[in-house]
Amino acid sequence: FQLSETDFNAFVTWLEGKDYSYETRAEELLSKFKEVSEKENYFQAIKVDYENLRKALAADKKQDLMKHRKEVTLALQEEIISRYYFQKGRIENLLQSDPELAAATQVLGDQAKYNQILSGK
């Protein structure tokens, strides 16, 4: 199963109508920074800059789906496959995108490389 461009765009459109939120690592660190700066009485001096940075991070989150399109697509594919093809389908899908398996298959197809590895040279 391969998630099409149309399917991905439909997912993005569907998601726009949903109320979801998550905190990025940058937002988490920014919150901690705010806590520390308040405790040390520096926050009032940097409040405007803090708010600008917080707004910039929030705006950037809207682009996360596009920035991480490959990862989101793979996650959607895995979820769809596991739902319709169960464990067998999930394993088959993972094997298709496994870089170690691809490298091993390439070595097995190259007799000279295979012999070199076995000889320890």
Number of C-alpha atoms within 10 A of each C-alpha: 11 13 13 11 10 9 13 16 11 12 13 13 11 10 11 11 8 8 6 7 7 7 10 12 9 11 15 11 12 16 14 12 14 17 13 13 16 13 10 9 10 12 17 11 10 11 14 11 12 17 11 11 14 16 12 11 15 14 11 11 16 11 11 11 14 12 12 10 13 11 12 15 19 16 12 17 18 21 14 17 20 16 12 10 15 13 12 10 17 18 14 13 18 13 13 10 11 10 11 10 13 13 11 12 11 13 15 13 11 11 11 11 13 14 13 10 11 9 8 6 6
